């Protein structure tokens, strides 16, 4: 398996598609590793995980809070997660169901430019209150006409969930994630927002940002997240594959997060063969599209990251597969990432 995966990755590496990559696959219940392939001698160093933040940080934190408050994941409203709801946020957003935000069924648009006239201007250090006020202001600018009745994969929904967590706990999202992931980090593995990544860790370059006029190293690639200080619910977590493997194993072991994984897995299992694959789970995604369907027969669950990252969990077989690359180093959009993921995850099956 290692030879096959290595050959695939080297094929893309020699074209300049990425400069660093790490593929890791193993068991959720034991220390067994099936595949461990590094491209570039420091390929195990720290990657920008992009939207994997949604799956490993925001969604499990939201679920843990719902369990603490004894809220039903199927019926809870967003305002029930808030200790003191910001009065300035309009009632439409207060009444959104948490499950619809987690499953990208809220009707929110996929994306809006929150960084215009903000990113690249001065210091990007943003306090929690500043971040909260900016997000609320931006959301209130969304008119009813901008909302859709159709499901949309939406960064905005997870930005809002991140705000909900910070508002309830009165803590930065990075601190909340650090607190949740602490039991998994006893081995020294690394996955976190950069503010909490141990000193001396090496970040690999993700891409040149024309707005910030520099190569991004240890700075979140996503412009909206960067403009809000890099601690957001949709992006901002960094890590290496060993760290994510450790975290996934702890997720499987921890009683509360294990129930969260079961909730996602049950929605996949409940699908009938005649039904369209349930690609939007509770903060995770089903690996049913071409980039991942070769793994676990399309029944895997996990997430993709825009920067070139991905992971999938085969819940039935209790195994995982991770592919981290810095593919945005060669350009913002390149459809070759779909082919790469498809070939690697099929080989890992």
TACOR-V872835 format. One record per residue. N is the residue number from 1. SS is DSSP state (a for helix, b for strand, c for the rest). PHI is phi in whole degrees, -180 to 180 (999 if undefined). OMEGA is omega in radians with two decimals (none if undefined). Layout:
n->(N,N)
ss->(SS,SS)
phi->(PHI,PHI)
omega->(OMEGA,OMEGA)
This chain:
n->(1,2,3,4,5,6,7,8,9,10,11,12,13,14,15,16,17,18,19,20,21,22,23,24,25,26,27,28,29,30,31,32,33,34,35,36,37,38,39,40,41,42,43,44,45,46,47,48,49,50,51,52,53,54,55,56,57,58,59,60,61,62,63,64,65,66,67,68,69,70,71,72,73,74,75,76,77,78,79,80,81,82,83,84,85,86,87,88,89,90,91,92,93,94,95,96,97,98,99,100,101,102,103,104,105,106,107,108,109,110,111,112,113,114,115,116,117,118,119,120,121,122,123,124,125,126,127,128,129,130,131,132,133,134,135,136,137,138,139,140,141,142,143,144,145,146,147,148,149,150,151,152,153,154,155,156,157,158,159,160,161,162,163,164,165,166,167,168,169,170,171,172,173,174,175,176,177,178,179,180,181,182,183,184,185,186,187,188,189,190,191,192,193,194,195,196,197,198,199,200,201,202,203,204,205,206,207,208,209,210,211,212,213,214,215,216,217,218,219,220,221,222,223,224,225,226,227,228,229,230,231,232,233,234,235,236,237,238,239,240,241,242,243,244,245,246,247,248,249,250,251,252,253,254,255,256,257,258,259,260,261,262,263,264,265,266,267,268,269,270,271,272,273,274,275,276,277,278,279,280,281,282,283,284,285,286,287,288,289,290,291,292,293,294,295,296,297,298,299,300,301,302,303,304,305,306,307,308,309,310,311,312,313,314,315,316,317,318,319,320,321,322,323,324,325,326,327,328,329,330,331,332,333,334,335,336,337,338,339,340,341,342,343,344,345,346,347,348,349)
ss->(c,a,a,a,a,a,a,a,a,a,a,a,a,c,c,c,c,c,c,c,b,b,b,b,b,b,b,c,c,c,c,c,b,b,b,b,b,b,b,c,c,c,c,c,c,b,b,b,c,c,c,a,a,a,a,a,a,a,a,a,a,a,a,a,a,a,a,a,c,c,c,c,c,c,c,c,b,a,a,a,a,c,c,c,c,c,c,c,c,c,a,a,a,a,c,c,b,a,a,a,a,a,c,c,c,c,c,c,c,c,c,c,c,c,c,c,c,c,c,c,c,c,c,c,c,c,c,a,a,a,a,a,a,a,a,a,a,a,a,a,c,c,c,a,a,a,c,c,c,c,c,c,c,c,a,a,a,a,a,a,a,a,a,a,a,a,a,a,a,c,c,c,a,a,a,a,a,a,a,a,a,a,a,a,a,a,a,c,c,c,b,b,b,a,a,a,c,c,c,c,c,c,b,c,b,b,b,b,b,c,c,c,c,b,b,b,b,c,c,c,c,c,a,a,a,a,a,c,c,c,c,c,c,c,c,c,b,b,b,c,a,a,a,a,a,a,a,a,a,a,a,a,a,c,a,a,a,a,a,a,a,a,a,a,a,a,a,a,a,c,c,c,c,c,c,c,c,c,c,b,c,c,c,c,b,b,c,c,c,c,c,c,c,c,c,a,a,a,c,c,b,b,b,b,b,c,c,c,b,b,b,b,b,b,c,c,c,c,b,b,b,b,b,b,b,c,a,a,a,a,c,c,c,c,c,a,a,a,a,a,a,a,a,a,a,a,a,c,c)
phi->(999,-57,-65,-64,-63,-60,-64,-64,-65,-64,-59,-79,-61,-69,-86,85,-64,-145,-109,-141,-157,-146,-117,-139,-142,-170,-93,-78,-105,-144,-86,-63,-117,-94,-151,-149,-124,-108,-116,83,-61,-108,-65,-87,-77,-85,-104,-79,-86,55,-71,-60,-51,-58,-82,-99,-115,-65,-62,-65,-65,-63,-63,-60,-65,-63,-66,-63,-87,58,-102,-79,-59,-86,-128,-64,-96,-59,-65,-72,-87,-99,-70,-133,-71,-58,-62,-74,-76,-73,-65,-59,-74,-62,-93,-67,-78,-60,-62,-72,-71,-63,-98,60,-120,-84,88,-68,-66,-60,-160,-142,-78,-94,-100,-56,65,-126,-74,83,-115,73,-79,-90,-69,-128,-75,-60,-67,-64,-62,-61,-64,-66,-64,-60,-60,-67,-66,-68,-80,-76,-82,-55,-68,-80,-92,-120,-84,-91,-62,-133,-64,-130,-62,-62,-61,-81,-62,-66,-64,-62,-63,-60,-63,-64,-67,-68,-84,55,-140,-66,-60,-61,-69,-64,-66,-60,-66,-67,-84,-54,-61,-80,-95,-65,-81,91,-66,-121,-159,-178,-69,-53,-60,-111,-77,-56,-64,94,-68,-105,-92,-88,-69,-96,-169,-85,-107,-67,-74,-92,57,-163,-72,-86,-132,78,-117,-61,-72,-64,-67,-63,-63,-61,-69,-103,95,83,-113,-132,-79,-106,-165,128,-80,-118,173,-116,-66,-64,-64,-67,-59,-62,-65,-62,-64,-68,-53,-66,-85,-69,-60,-71,-70,-60,-65,-63,-65,-63,-58,-66,-62,-65,-71,-75,-63,-70,-65,-88,-54,-81,-88,-66,-56,-82,-73,-103,-97,-90,95,-107,-126,-83,-81,-100,-86,-62,-71,-135,-67,-74,-103,57,55,79,-98,-69,-135,174,-166,-107,-125,-57,-71,116,-109,-167,-149,-139,-117,-95,-67,-64,-94,54,-137,-136,-142,-129,-133,-113,-138,-111,-62,-70,-64,-100,139,-65,-125,-154,-69,-61,-63,-65,-64,-60,-59,-58,-68,-68,-69,-67,-64,-79,-74)
omega->(3.13,-3.12,3.14,-3.14,3.12,3.14,3.13,-3.10,3.13,3.09,-3.14,3.13,-3.09,3.08,-3.10,-3.12,3.03,3.08,-3.12,3.08,3.06,3.07,-3.08,3.09,-3.11,-3.09,3.05,-2.98,-3.13,-3.13,-3.08,3.08,-3.12,-3.07,3.11,-3.06,3.09,2.99,-2.98,-2.99,3.11,-3.11,3.12,-3.12,-2.84,3.12,2.94,-3.03,3.05,-3.01,2.99,3.02,-3.12,-3.01,-3.01,-3.14,-2.95,-3.07,3.11,3.07,3.10,-3.13,3.12,3.12,3.12,3.11,3.13,-3.13,-3.13,3.13,3.12,3.14,-3.10,-3.00,-3.02,3.06,-3.10,-3.08,3.11,3.11,-3.05,3.03,3.06,-3.09,3.08,-3.04,-3.06,-3.13,-3.01,-2.98,3.14,-3.09,3.11,-3.04,3.10,3.08,-3.13,-3.11,-3.13,3.04,3.14,-3.07,3.11,3.13,-3.05,-3.05,3.08,3.10,-3.11,-2.97,2.95,3.14,3.09,-2.98,-3.10,-3.13,-3.13,-3.08,3.13,-3.14,3.09,-3.09,-3.12,3.06,-3.06,3.11,3.14,-3.13,3.09,3.14,3.13,-3.12,3.14,-3.13,-3.14,3.14,-3.12,-3.14,3.14,3.08,3.11,3.13,3.08,-3.13,-3.12,-3.11,-3.08,3.05,-3.10,3.05,3.08,2.99,-2.93,2.95,-3.05,3.13,-3.13,2.97,-3.14,3.10,3.08,3.09,3.13,3.13,-3.13,-3.12,-3.09,-3.05,-3.04,3.11,3.03,-3.14,3.12,3.12,3.12,3.14,3.12,-3.14,-3.13,-3.02,-3.06,3.14,-3.13,-3.01,-3.10,-3.12,-3.12,3.08,-2.98,2.91,-3.07,2.92,-3.04,-3.10,-3.11,3.11,-2.99,-3.14,-3.11,3.10,-3.12,3.07,3.06,3.11,3.09,-3.09,2.97,3.12,-3.13,3.14,-3.13,3.08,3.10,2.97,-3.10,3.10,-3.09,3.06,-3.10,-3.13,-3.08,-3.03,3.13,3.12,-3.14,-3.09,3.12,3.05,3.08,3.12,-3.10,-3.06,-3.07,-3.11,3.05,3.12,3.08,3.06,3.01,-3.05,3.11,3.11,3.13,3.10,3.11,-3.14,3.13,3.10,3.10,3.05,-3.12,-3.10,-3.08,-3.02,-3.08,-3.10,3.05,3.09,3.07,3.10,3.11,3.10,3.11,-3.11,-3.12,3.10,3.06,-3.09,-3.10,-3.14,3.03,-3.11,-3.10,-3.10,3.03,-3.13,3.13,-3.02,-3.14,3.10,-3.12,3.14,3.03,3.12,3.01,-3.12,-3.04,-3.12,-2.99,-3.07,-3.04,-2.99,3.08,-3.14,3.12,3.10,3.13,-3.13,3.08,3.09,-3.11,-3.13,3.02,3.01,-3.06,-3.07,3.13,-3.11,3.09,2.97,3.10,3.10,3.01,-3.01,-3.12,-3.11,3.14,3.12,-3.12,3.05,-3.08,3.01,3.08,2.99,3.00,-2.98,3.13,3.07,-3.12,3.13,-3.03,-3.08,3.07,-3.06,3.11,3.13,3.11,3.12,3.13,-3.14,-3.12,-3.10,-3.11,-3.08,3.03,3.11,-3.12,-3.12,none)
